[in-house]
Amino acid sequence: MTIKEFQQLISQKYEKRDRERGTPATFLWFIEEVGELATALAGNDQENKVEEFGDVFAWLCTLANINQVDLEQAVQKYNSPKHLGYK
């Protein structure tokens, strides 16, 4: 699945409710998931880490959707020569 396909899947499932919630409240949900990821990263449960990375990415897609941002297009800058040497 591509980034665009996943973002579209999240849109189809949740965008109506997400738009009603709005960006500020959705951002708080995103931050909560980032906190859960931070906790998972401090532990040794690989399955939990995978789950939390998925949750963070899904909420990032939600934020992008309700703010009309195509994430696949947004990350294209990392394919430029300027970013190829980034470590």
N, C-alpha and C positions, 0 to 999 in steps of 0.2 A: 504494500500500500504506500502510495506517495504521501508527502506532506499535504498536498492539495486535496487528495482523496480523503484523508483523515479529517482535515478541516471541514470538508463538505459533509462528512458523516456526522460530526459534532453539530454542525449547523442544522442538518435535517432533524436530528433528535432533540435538540435543546434550544435552538436560537429564539423561538418565540418567548419562552419562559425567561431566557437570559436577557433579552431586550427589555422585558418588563421589569426585571430586577435592576438593570442599568449598570453602567460601568463602575461606579464607586463600590456598590455592594458586591459585584462580581469580582472586582479586584481584591476585596477582603477574603473571599472564598479562595482565590488563587494564592494569596499570601498564607492562608491557613494550610493549604496543600504544600507549599514550599517549606513551611515549618515541619510538617509531617515527614517530608523528604529529608530534612536536616536530621531529624531524630533517627530515621531509618539508616542514614549514612553513618551515624555514630555507632550503629549496631552491627551484628554479624548475620542478620537474616536476609539473605540474597533475594528471596521471594518478595519480601516486604519492600526492598529497594526497588525492584522491578515495578511493583504495583504503584509505589509512590511516584516514580518517574513518569509512569503512564498518566497518573492523575494530574501531575503538574503540567504535562504537555496538553492534556485535554482542556484544562482550565485556561492555558495560554491560548489555545485555539478559540475557546469561547470569547476571551477578551478581544482577540483579533477579529473574530466574526462581528461582534457588536460594534466594533470601531472601524469596519470596512478595511481591514488590512489582510492582504494575501500573504501568508507566512512564507509560502514557497518563493514568492517574489522578493520578500523582505530579506531572505537569507542569501540571495544571489550575490550580494556584495562580497561574500566570503569566497567566491569563485574568481575574484579579480586578482591580478598579479600583486596588488598591494597587500592582500591578505594571505597569499599562498605561503609565505614564509613565517606566518604567525606561529608561536609556540606557547 
